[in-house]
Amino acid sequence: MPITFVGNPAPLFDLPRTRLPDPRRERVRLLDYKGRWLVVVFYPRDFSMVCPTELSALSQRSEEFAAMNCDLLGISCDSVELHDRWMTTSKSQGGLGGLNFPLASDLDGKVSEAYGVFEPRQNLAVRGTFIVDPEGLIQYQVVHSLSIGRRSQEVLRVLSALQSGGLCREDWMTDGSHLDPYTILGPGNIFSHYYMESEIGVGSFARVYLARDLQLDRPVALKVFKRDCPVTPSTVLAEARSVAALNHPNICTIYAVDDTAGLPVIAMEYIQGRSLSHRMRESEMRMDERLSVARQIAGGMAAAHDSGIVHGDLKPENIMVGHDGLVKVLDFGLARRIHRVNLVDADETGELGLAESGDGVFGTPRYLAPEQTRGEPATFASDVFSLGAVFYEMATGRPAFAEGNVLQVMDRIRNVDPDAMASEAGEPFTPLIRNMLLPDPTARDVDMRRIVAEIDAVCESV
């Protein structure tokens, strides 16, 4: 019985292989293909009727696979000597007449068994096709009857869809285009089991829609990640799953994480309200409102830190204030994988953006902690500094580090004067902001729980 492998690591192998097309190579390992895509084709027998047609068809299109950073490998339970003879025998005599990819010998059937395609009664492998991504994960598998050959066009079609992250029509050809996911998303359309009502936001990573969950009949904020998102879908979804375990009234609830419909999607709690950034632009915040919002943000962050989760991109745009005054912190985990900060090219105004090396995160730097501007990973102390910048903005009505291009802003952050910033913020935030905005993360001797306690003490004294 074939086993479902999709999404799991491909079983390792180390097998003898044919001398052709590279006579210098005697063995082939899965690890040889790390960093490239690989199509593994299991087939029953050398010198058979169907196998030459499908293997030759794949070989004829090997340049197309190579152009897609993909290698081909055939595996059967015949000996490598028989493979060599089959490859060098002319087609008129039942041979292959050469191939542009190697054949490997799984003489004892162990590898075929590991891939779930071994037929022990006949001691052969059935026609299994597996597409392995550059990280060694199986992204596609299919098993054909012994008498049914596989089409190279179908393998190319699936490979292209997997690589692009797009949706692939049934009638796609190699010179055709993919369905643009965003052409099928929008008000009035159904995606998975979500009815799209309206688009409510567009960011560097994704589009966000107000949608209705048709299964549970409730509104959701549906975040659909862009195909060119600089963070890999697997990374985004893994981080979102870890955050989904958080349960706190001041953290936006993640209902579901899914990519089965062809796009990475996060279904979140829909919050009727506006961002803290929008709220601060509306009018000056009253003291009681500032304290309430500050206390709720710190409470949500304390719960996250207790669970070992760093936000890494805490800013007013990621904080929602509901119409009822309830505060929710959003986008945990989507920027926490900052490792290096690169400067992307300046535009005509001299403004620069931030890009992360590797996973890639884009955004403005004005709420980053000094250590983050130096390329160090975000920590709990980094979140404390960012929250201090948010508190300063609530107290003064202006961003703590706003003027100039990104280089100038980053320089101001690194050379922050916490005493001056605390004095500008005024009471009751003065002592908190002084400690939260210390440039040395090891000197920030406040954590989120202590911040909550100090705000509670202020509220009792007011």
N, C-alpha and C positions, 0 to 999 in steps of 0.2 A: 504494500500500500504506500503510494508516494506521500512524503511528508511535506508540510508547508514550511518553506524556508524564508519567504520574502520578509525582508527587514532584519534578518539575522545574519551573523557572520557565516561566510561560506566555509564549509569544511576544508581543512588544509590537505594538501597532497604533495607528494614528491615522487614522480614517476619517470621511468625511462621513456624516451621519446625518439622519434624518427630522426635520421641524419638530415633529411630535407625538411624545410628549405635552408637550414643553417647547419652544415656538417660539423661545426665546432661544438654544438650543444648535444649532450647525451642524456640530460635529465631536464625535467620541467617541474617547477614548484609554483604553487599559488602565489607565494611571496614574490616571485619574479615579476608579477604584474602589478605590484603595489604602485599606486599613483596613476594607473591607467584603467580603463574599462576592459572587461574581458567577457567574451561570449564562449561558454563551455558547451560543447555539443557532444552528448553521449550518443553512441550509435551501436547497433547490434553486432554486425559482422563485417570483416573485410571480404572482398570479392563477392558481395551480395548484389541484389538487383536494385534496391532503392537507394542504398547508402551512397553509391558513386554520384548519383544525380544531385542529391542535396549538398554533399560536401563540395562537389565541383562548382555548384551554383554559388555557394558561399565564397569559394576561392576566387571566382571571377569578379566578385565585388569586394575583394579584400582591400583595395585602395580606398573605397568608400568608408569601410570600417576604420581604416588607418587614419583617414582625414577626421574622424570623430574620436580620435585618441582611444581606439578600441582594438584589441587583439582577438584572434580566434584560436581556439584549441579544440581538437577532436579527441575523444577518449572512448576506447572500447576494451573488452576483455581479451582481445587477441594479443599475440606476442608482438614485440617491437620488430622482430625479424619479419613477421608476416606483414606488418605495416609497411616496412621498407620495400618489400617485394611488391605490395599492392600499389604503392605510390610510383614505383618505377616501371610498372607494367603498362603497356599502351592501353588506351581505352578500347581499341578494337578487340583486345584479348581479355576484357573485363576488369582492367586496372583503372587507376586514376589518371595516369599520365602526368603526374606531378600535382602538387598543391602549394598554395602560397601561405600555408600555416601548418604547424606540426600536428602529428598524431601521437598520443601517449598510450602506453600499455598498462592497463589495470588488470594484470593477469589473474590475481586472486579475487577480484571483484570488491575489494574492501572500499575503494573510493566510490565506486558505483553504489554500494550499499549505504555509504555515508550520505550520499546525495539522494537516497531513496529511489533509485532507478534500477536496482539489481534484480534480475529474475533468476533465482537460484536453481529452479528446475531445469532451465536451459543454459545456465551458466553464462548469461550475457546481460548487457545493459539495454534497457528499452530506450526509446528516443526521447531523452530529456534535454531540454535547452535551458540554460541558466545564464542570466546577465548579472555580472558582479561589478559593483561600482569601485572607484579608485580607493575607497577605504576598506574594501574587502567584504562589503555587505551584499547579500543577494537582493536584487531589486525586481527580478522577474524570473518566473519558472513556468515551464509548460512541459507536459509529457504526451507524446503521440503514440498511437498504436504502432506495432512493429512494421505494419504494412503501409503506413502513411508517412510520406516524406514531408519535410519542412520547407517553407518558402523563405528565401533570404530576404525578400522584400518585407515580410512581416517582422523579421528580427530587426531590420533597419528602422522600420516604423516605430517599434517599441523603444529601441535604443534612443532614437532622436527625441521622443517624448520624455523619456526619463532624464536625458541630459538637459533639455530646455526647461523642464518644469512646467511645460505647457500641456494643454489638452490636445489629444491627437485624434482626428477624425478617422472613421473606418476606411475612407477612400484616400487617405493621405499617400502621397508619393514622395520619393526622396527629394524631388525638386519643388515640392509643394510647401505650403505654410501651415503652421499650427493654428489651432483656434486660440485667439487671444482670450485669456480667462476673463478679462475685464469687459469684453463685449457681451458676455452672458450674465454679467452682474449688474444690478441696478434696480431701482424701484419697479415693483411688479413682477420680478423674476424670483424663481425658487432655486436656491443653492443648497444641496444636501436636503435637510428637512427644515430649512429656514426660509421664510418668505421675506424678501428684501423690501422694506418700506421706504427708506430714504438713506442717502449718504450723509453722515454726520461729521466726517473728518477724514483728512488725507495727511499722511506723514511720510517721512523718509522710508519707513519700513513697510507701511501698509495703508490700506483704506479701511475705514470703520463705517459700518452700516447699522442703522436701527433696523432690526429684523424681528420677526416673530417665530419662536420655536413652535413648529406645527405639532410636535409630539407632546409637549408639555403646556402649550397654549400660554406662553408668557413672552414678554418683550426681552430682547437681548441686544447687547452691543456686540456685533460680529466683526472681528478684526481679521481681514483677509490679507495675507502677506504678499507683497509684490514678487514677481518672478526674479527681479534683479536686486532683491533685498541682500545687503552685504553680509548678513548673518545667515548661515545655512539653516534651512527649515528644521533639520533634526536638532540643531542647537536651540533654536527658538522654542520648539515644542517641548524639548526636555526641560528647559528652564521653566516654561509655563506650567508643566506638570508638577514641578516641585513647589511652585507658588500656589497651585490649586489646593494643596493640602492645608494652607493657612485658613483659619476661621476666626475673623475678627471684624467687628462692626465698622472699623475705620480702614479696612482693606477691601478693595473691589474684588468681589467673588468671581472666580473663574469656574464656569459651569462645565465646560467641555473643551477638550483639545483634540483636534482631528486633522488628518490629511488624506482621508480615504477618498474624497471627491476630487482629488487631483491638485489641491492647493492646501498649504498649511493654514489652518483656521483656528482662532481662539474665540469661543463664545463666552462673553462676560456679562456680569450684572449691568443692566442699563440704568444709569443714574440720571434722574431729572434734575438738572441744575446747570452750573457753569463752572469752568475751571477757576482756581484761585487767581490765576493771572487775569482772567476776565473780571472777576469780582473786584480786584484791586484797582482796575481801570475805571470801574463804575463810579466809585465814590470812596472817600476816606473811611476806613474801617473803625468802628467804635472800639473802645478798649475791651469791653466785655466780649465782643465778637473776635477780636484778635486773640484773646486768651483762650477762648473756646476752640478756635481753629487750631491754634498752636498745640493745645493739649491733645486734641484728637489726632493730629498728624504724629506727634511723638508717641501716642499710645499705639497707633498702628505700626509704627516703625519698631517700637519695643517688642511687639509680638513677632515681627519678622526676624529681628535680630535674635530673639530667644530661640527661633527655629533655624538659626544659622544662615539666614538669607540676607544678602546685601542688596540694596537697591541700585546704587551706582549712578543714578541719573535723577536724583530728587530735585524737583523744581516746581514752580507754581503751575506749569502746564500739565504736570502729572498728578495734580491734586484737584479733586472735584469737590465743590461745595453744593450740596443738595438744596432744593428750595426749603426744606425743613431744617437746614443748618447742619445736617449730618455730613461729615467730611469723609472722603474716601481717597486713599492713595492708590494710584494706578501704575501699570507698566513695571511691576517688579520683574527683575530678571532679564528684561530685554536689553539692558545696557550694562549689565553687571560683569560682562566678560571683556571689559576694557583691559588691554594689555600694553599696547603702545599707542601713542598719539602721534599722528602724522599731520602735517599741514598740507591741505590740498591747495591748488593754484588760486591765487587771488583774482578777483574779478576787477572790473574797471574802477570800482569804488575803493579798492584796496581792502575789501572785507575778505576774510578767510573763513573756511569751514574746518571742521575737525573730521578726520577719518581714522578709524582704528585699523591698524595693521592686522591682517589675519581675518577674524570674523567680520570686522567692519562695523563701526557705529558712527553715525553722523549726527551733529548737533552743535548748539552754541556752548561755549565753555564757561559762561559766567557763573554757573553754580557748581563747577568742579572744585574739588579740594586741591590744595597745592601739590600733594603727592600724585594726584591723577594727571595734572598738567605735565608732570615729569615722566609720565608713562608708566607709573606704578599701578598695580591693580587696586580697584576699589575695595575698601574695608569698612567695618562698622564705624571707625573714626572718620572715614570719608563722608559717610552719610550724616554724621553729626555736624561736620563743617557745612555741608550743603544745606542742612536744615537751619543752621545759624544764618546763612545768607538769606533764606526764605523769611526767617523771623525779622531780620533787619529790614527787608523790603516791606513786610507788613507794618512795621513800626514807623518807617520813614516815608513810605509811598514811592520809593525809587529803588531800583536794583542796586545791590551792593557793589557789583563790578560790571558796569554797563558801558562806559565810555571807551571809544577807540576800537581798533580792529582786534582780531583774536590774539595777536602777539602781545599787544598792549594790555589786553584784559588778563591774559595769562601771567604777564609780568606783575600786574597789580595783585593778583591772587597770591602769587609766591611771596610778595613783599607786603602782605596785609599787615595793618596795624590794628590789632584787636581792641586795644584801649580806645583808640579814636573812633572805631566803628561802634563800640559799645556806648560811648558817650553820645554819638549822634542818634543812636536808637532810643536812648532815654529809658527811664524806668517804666515798667518793671523788668524790661528785658536786659538792662545793662549787665548784671553779673553773668547771666546765661550766655549772652552773645560774646562777652569777653573770653569765656572758656571755650565756647564752641568754635570760634574763629582763630584759634591759635594755629600758626602755620605748621608747627611740628605735630604730627599726628600722635606721637607718643606722649605729648604734653596735654592733650585734650582729655582731662581726667573726668569727663562727664559721659555717661551713657544715656540711652533713651529712657531707661527707667528713672534715672535721677532727674532727667529733664521733666518727666511727667510729675514727679514728686515736687519739684521746685515750682512748677506752674500751679499745682494744687495748693501749695502753701501761699502763693501770691493771691489766688482766687479767694482763699479763706480770709485773707487780711484786707481785701478790697471792700 
